[in-house]
Amino acid sequence: MFANSRPVTSSQSGPHPRLAELVQRHLRHAFRRPVGEPSRRAFDTLAAMLAGDTRPRVLDAGCGTGVSTVQLARRHADAVVIGVDKSAQRLAVGLRALAAADAPANAWLLRCDLVDFWTLAAAAGWRFAAQYLLYPNPWPKPEHVQRRWPAHPVLPALLACGGSLELRTNWAIYAEEWSVALGLAGRSWQVDGLDEPAEAALSPFEAKYRASAHPLWRVRAAAETQSCRG
Ligand SMILES: C[S@@+](CC[C@H](N)C(=O)[O-])C[C@H]1O[C@@H](n2cnc3c(N)ncnc32)[C@H](O)[C@@H]1O
């Protein structure tokens, strides 16, 4: 365990000045980036495996090595918990863990770009019971603001996929930016600190940041009432 992780630094001292304009523009205009063929194949395979499965679906977006996917699968024992990440290397670690005899059978891992995944899932009418975004890359340089999920054009698709949202980060400004984006999208939200956690770390990055004494933030939005499955 590394306990020397550096806190996020940025020339931003608050939410990006263009954040509201970007979110509003993305909420108004459909995102038209074509989906990559590998992502489409991965999504179609998952959709075929889930066809007829009536369990609720939970997404662990950017699951890395899948440690959180396993923990979430235990927490949501009645659901299929799908960990999605684009890193084959990290997922390979997770797949080895899922092969263990005591691994929960309701934890699944998928290699896919999340931009494509949310686009395809929204188009297919998927509705998650819950979506977790644990320590996404914060992209702290102001010029990279649109790489952050709240300012990314995929945000409407992410929100259309529904469910409760839980974002965890070690950058307070990123938590603020999520709050701004959720507010502009008409969602209510709450932010709290995870500085005196009652539970074990949910993911490797959470463990690393805790060991490095970073303040941690959680933004949660309750699910909207609509619910259906693809
Ligand atoms: C900082 S790590 C956090 C990993 C894990 N959630 C944790 O808390 O330990 C961010 C993860 O997001 C993944 N990621 C970043 N952008 C992605 C994208 N566009 N599609 C899929 N995965 C992505 C990376 O591969 C990486 O595993």
The ligand as an ORCA input file, in Angstrom:
! r2SCAN-3c Opt
* xyz 0 1
  C      -8.119      6.406    -10.778
  S      -8.595      4.830    -11.327
  C      -9.815      4.352    -10.120
  C     -10.032      2.869    -10.128
  C     -11.031      2.355     -9.076
  N     -12.363      2.898     -9.296
  C     -10.589      2.659     -7.682
  O     -11.224      3.511     -7.020
  O      -9.631      2.023     -7.206
  C      -9.623      5.260    -12.727
  C     -10.010      4.055    -13.564
  O     -10.895      4.511    -14.598
  C     -10.546      3.842    -15.800
  N     -10.997      4.704    -16.904
  C     -10.647      5.987    -17.144
  N     -11.283      6.451    -18.236
  C     -12.042      5.437    -18.704
  C     -12.910      5.282    -19.812
  N     -13.123      6.273    -20.667
  N     -13.521      4.102    -19.986
  C     -13.310      3.064    -19.121
  N     -12.487      3.148    -18.060
  C     -11.863      4.318    -17.849
  C      -9.049      3.658    -15.737
  O      -8.617      2.597    -16.589
  C      -8.844      3.365    -14.267
  O      -8.896      1.982    -13.995
*
